[in-house]
Amino acid sequence: MAFSWTAFPLHPDTPIEGLSLEELFAGRNVDIGSMMARLRKVAKEEGLPFGERTRTYNSRLAQELGKWAESKDRGDAFHRAVFRAYFAEGKNIGQIQILKEVAASVSLPRGEAQEVLESRAFKESVDRDWSRSQALGVSAVPTFLMNGQILVGAQPYNVLERFLIDCGAKQR
């Protein structure tokens, strides 16, 4: 069974320099300290890298470069590397220089990455994903869609396993 990544417009109005988490959640009743502690705990339990993130950044260009990486059969490696850069290292994944470094870290040509980003060669592909996400009513990431069933949010392994089985996936 194959899966595919679909880009989602998570805070698309975030400026290139990013926003502090306080700015992002301003006017909403969000305890950022507790939220981040919970995310760190879950990441640790699942063996995922997660650092002391204090800012959020615009992921649009990272999504476009991800589509290019997928076309080069390096999509999964690129997505994992962007995840690490953003969540574990706190890097601004809206900056072309950072994205070129991430691409190079997974054996993608830095110069070609620059061309893709400057030309916005995969803009329409991401636009289609954003439209699809909106049409499906996706409101959070991650969202898993299989055989018309949707599972929203980071879930424990047993919940993901049950979802897959209920959707007809065969156990190996």
C-alpha positions in Angstrom: 0.0 0.0 0.0 1.5 3.3 -1.0 0.8 6.7 0.6 1.3 10.2 -0.7 1.9 13.5 1.0 -0.6 16.2 0.5 0.3 19.8 1.3 -1.9 21.7 3.7 -2.0 25.5 4.3 -1.0 25.7 7.9 -0.8 29.4 8.8 -0.2 30.5 5.2 -0.1 34.2 6.2 3.0 33.7 8.4 5.6 36.3 7.2 9.0 35.1 6.0 10.7 36.0 9.3 8.1 33.9 11.1 6.1 34.6 14.3 6.7 33.9 17.9 4.3 31.3 19.3 2.9 34.1 21.4 2.1 36.1 18.3 0.7 33.1 16.5 -1.7 32.3 19.4 -2.5 35.9 20.4 -6.1 36.4 21.4 -6.7 32.7 21.9 -6.8 30.9 25.2 -3.7 28.7 24.6 -1.2 27.8 27.3 1.9 27.6 25.1 4.1 26.2 27.8 1.7 23.3 28.5 1.1 22.7 24.8 4.8 22.5 24.1 5.5 20.2 27.1 2.8 17.9 25.8 4.3 17.9 22.3 7.8 17.2 23.7 6.4 14.3 25.8 4.6 12.7 22.9 7.6 13.2 20.6 9.9 11.6 23.1 7.5 8.6 23.6 7.4 8.1 19.8 11.2 8.6 19.3 10.7 11.8 17.3 13.1 14.7 17.3 11.6 17.8 19.0 13.5 20.8 20.2 12.7 24.0 22.1 10.7 25.6 19.4 9.7 29.2 20.1 8.7 30.4 16.6 6.6 29.2 13.7 7.6 29.7 10.1 5.9 29.7 6.7 6.1 26.2 5.2 4.9 27.1 1.6 8.3 26.9 -0.1 9.1 23.8 1.9 6.0 22.2 0.5 6.9 23.2 -3.0 10.4 21.8 -2.6 8.8 18.7 -1.1 6.8 18.1 -4.3 10.1 18.4 -6.3 11.8 16.0 -3.9 8.9 13.5 -4.4 9.4 13.8 -8.2 13.1 12.8 -7.6 12.1 9.8 -5.4 13.5 11.6 -2.3 10.2 12.8 -0.9 10.1 10.8 2.3 13.7 11.6 3.1 13.1 15.3 2.4 10.0 15.5 4.5 11.8 13.8 7.4 14.7 16.2 7.0 12.4 19.3 6.9 10.5 17.9 10.0 13.9 17.7 11.8 15.0 21.1 10.7 11.8 22.7 11.8 10.7 20.9 14.9 14.0 19.7 16.3 16.4 22.5 15.2 14.0 25.4 15.0 15.2 26.5 11.6 13.2 28.9 9.4 12.0 26.5 6.6 10.6 29.6 4.7 14.2 30.6 3.8 15.6 29.4 0.5 19.1 28.9 2.0 17.8 26.6 4.7 15.7 24.7 2.2 18.8 24.2 -0.1 20.7 22.8 2.9 17.9 20.4 3.7 17.7 19.3 0.1 21.5 18.7 0.0 21.3 16.7 3.3 19.2 14.1 1.5 21.4 14.0 -1.6 19.4 16.4 -3.8 21.3 18.9 -5.9 21.5 22.3 -4.2 21.6 24.2 -7.4 18.5 22.5 -8.8 16.7 23.1 -5.5 17.5 26.8 -5.9 16.1 26.8 -9.4 12.9 25.1 -8.3 12.4 27.6 -5.5 13.1 30.7 -7.6 10.9 29.5 -10.5 8.2 28.3 -8.2 8.0 25.2 -10.5 5.8 23.3 -8.1 3.5 26.1 -7.0 0.5 24.8 -8.9 1.0 21.3 -7.5 0.8 22.7 -3.9 -2.1 24.9 -4.9 -4.0 21.7 -6.0 -3.1 20.1 -2.7 -4.4 23.1 -0.8 -7.7 23.0 -2.7 -8.0 19.3 -2.1 -7.4 19.7 1.6 -10.1 22.4 1.7 -12.6 20.4 -0.3 -12.1 17.4 2.1 -12.5 19.6 5.2 -9.0 19.0 6.5 -8.5 21.4 9.4 -5.3 20.1 11.1 -2.2 18.1 10.5 -1.5 15.3 10.3 -4.7 14.1 8.7 -4.9 10.5 7.4 -7.3 9.7 4.6 -7.9 6.2 3.4 -10.9 4.6 1.6 -13.1 7.7 2.4 -12.3 7.5 6.2 -10.4 10.3 7.9 -8.3 10.3 11.1 -7.1 13.7 12.4 -4.2 14.5 14.5 -1.1 12.8 15.9 -2.3 9.4 17.2 -0.8 6.6 19.2 0.4 3.5 17.2 -2.6 1.4 18.2 -5.1 4.0 17.0 -3.3 4.3 13.6 -3.1 0.5 13.4 -6.9 0.2 14.1 -7.6 2.9 11.5 -5.6 1.1 8.8 -7.2 -2.3 9.6 -10.7 -0.8 9.6 -10.0 0.8 6.2 -9.0 -2.6 4.8 -5.2 -2.7 5.1 -3.8 -6.1 5.4 -1.4 -7.0 8.2 2.0 -8.4 7.2 
